[in-house]
Amino acid sequence: MDWMGRVIETITGQDLGTHLTENVLGPLGMTDTTFSLTPQARERLMSLHERTDGGGVAPRGLDWPDTPEFFAGGHGLYSTARDYGRFLRAILRGGELDGARVLSAETVDLAFSDQLNGLPLPDLIPTQAPWLIHDVVALPFRQTWGFGFQLMLEDIPEMRGEGSGFWSGILNTHFWIDRRCGVAGALLTQLVPMFDEAMLETLGAFEMTIYARR
């Protein structure tokens, strides 16, 4: 995904930040989403925390750059829950929100289609940096990849259904988009290591509550 950002820059002749602002962020009204921090935005950053041995959390210092070394296709944007919710709604609606179309419906369909031709995903991905991420243990349900989203190939009882797209961020941020049920959700934190057990339990409870109230 990081290299895909470079491909976009080469094709369009624009840096990725400018291209996203003009073609995605601006049209969707995502005014708080950017690669580069202003002093005012920096004052609003959520503090990074880490899980302690006793199960609590403690602040962990990290110097977020005002401007990244390069604009990556797979990470680096600062955003808010409100902005990201607008992005999720646009994808849920097939690439359009409030009259602004940022993706064709056909492109969105491809993003939610199996692009691995049934190739199985690994059950376990061991960590190489325990302070940053735990071992990644796959859910016991068939999954695959589309263009940009990891996909469920079967229903999870009382939760997201077959065809749902989802992904997670390194600081225990999670989202899913269930087009069949018309549901999307996100859990946004600033906590390491990734795949924190308590956060995964919170995500599961959050998701089940939403589906129980549909």
N, C-alpha and C positions, 0 to 999 in steps of 0.2 A: 504493500500500500504506500510506503514511503516513496518508492521508485515511481509509482503511478503518478504521484504529484509532480515529479520531474518530467514525466511524459506529457502531462497536461501543459506544463510550462513551455516545453519545446514546441508543441503543436500550436498553442495560442499566442506565443510570443509575449506572454504576461507572466509575472511572478504569481505563485499560487495564491498568495494572500489577496492580491488585486483581483484575480480571476474569481475566487470564491465570493468576495464582496460584491462584485458586479453581477454575478450569475446565480448565486445561491443565498448568501446571507442578506444582501440588500433586498431582493425580491420577497424573501420570507419574513422580513422585518426583524431579523436576528441582530439587533443593534448592539448587543453586549457580547458578541462573539468575535474574537480577533486573535491573530498570532502575536501581536505586539501590545504590551501593557502600557497604558497611560498611568501617570501618578495617581489619578483618581481611581482607576481600576485596581491598581495594586493595593490600595487601602481597603478594598472590598474582598480581597482574596481570603478564602477559607484556609485556616492554618492546617498544615500537615501534622498528623499524629501517627504514632506507632503503637502496636499492641505490646504490652509489657508481660513479663513472665507470670505475674500474678493475675492476669486476665483484664487488667485495666488498660487505659490508654495514656500516653504521655506525648507532649509536643516533640516533634523532630524537626530541627532546622533544615531548611533547603532554600537555596538562593535561586528563585525563579528568574530567568532572564527577561529583561524588558523586550528584547527582540531576539528570536532564535537565530542560530547560525545558518539554518536554511529552513525553508517552508516545507515540512514533511507532509506527505499525503496521508499518513496513518496516525499522526499524533501532533500535539503542540498547540492546538487551539484552546484559548481560555473562553469560558462560556458561563451561562446561568441556567437554572432549571427552567425558567420561562422560555429562554431562547431554544433550549434543546427540545422542550415540549413542542414548539412550533415545527421543528425539523421532523420529529416523530409523527406529528399530525400530517405533514405533507407526504411522507412516505406512506402512511396509512391510507391516504386519499389517492394514491397512485401517482404521486409526484407533483401535486398541485395543492395550494392553500390560499384561500381568500382571493382567488382569481389569478394568482401568480403560479405559473407552471415552470418548475426547475428541472424536471425530468419527464421524459415521455412515459406513458403507461407501459409501453413495451419494454423499456429499459428497466423499470421497476420490476416487471414480471421476471426478467432475466436475473435480477438480483436475488429473487426468491426462488430460483430454479436450481436444481442440483447440477453443479458444474464439474463434479468429480466422477460422474458416471458410476455411482455406487461404491466408489473406493472407500473402505472403512477408515474411520478416524482412530487414532491410538486411544487406548483406555487410560493410559497414564503418561504424563509428560513430567519427568523429574525436574526439580528446580536446579538452577545453576547459581542462584543468588538468594539464599534463604531469608535474608533480611528484607528482600524486596517482594518475593513471591513464594508461596508454598507450592508443593507438588500439585499439578493440575490433574484432578481425577474426573474423568468424563461421567456425565449422568448416564444411568443405565437405560438409555433410550437411543435408537438409531438417529444419527445426525450426519450432516454433510455440509458443504460450502456452496453458496451461490456467489454472485459477484458483489462482495462486500459484507455479506452477512453469513454467520454460521446459522444453519437451518435445522429445525426439528423435522424428522421424517415420520414421527408418530406422536400421538397425543401424550401429554403428561397429565394424569388424572387430577382434576380440580385446578389445573394451571394452563399454561400455554398449549396451543394445539398444533397438530401437524401443519407444516408449512410456515411456522413462525420463524422470524429472523431475530438474531440476538447477538450481543457481544459484551465484553467486559473491558474496563480500563485498569491500568496498573495500580491505581489508588482506590480499588474497590468501588468503582463505578460500574453499574450494570444497567442494561436496557433490553427490552424485547418489543417486538412488533408482531401482533397476531392479526393478520388481515382477515382471516376467516371469521373471527369473532368481533372484529372492529375494536380491538383493545391494544393499547401500547402503554408502556410504563418505564420509569427509570428510577433508580436508587443512586443518589450521588453522595459520595463521601470523600474524604481525604485521609485515608488510613492505609498503612502498610503493616505487614505483608499482604499482597494480593491473595484473594481466596481465603480471607479471614473467616474462620468457622462461624463466629457470632454474626458477621455480616451476611453470610450465606443463609443462615437461619432467618435473619431479618428479611432478606429478599424473598425467601420462600413464603413466609407468613404474609408479607405485603402482597405478593402475587395471588396467593390463595384467597385473601380477603377481597381483592378486586373481583375475581371471578365468582366468588360466592354472592356478591351483591349485584351481579349483572341481571 
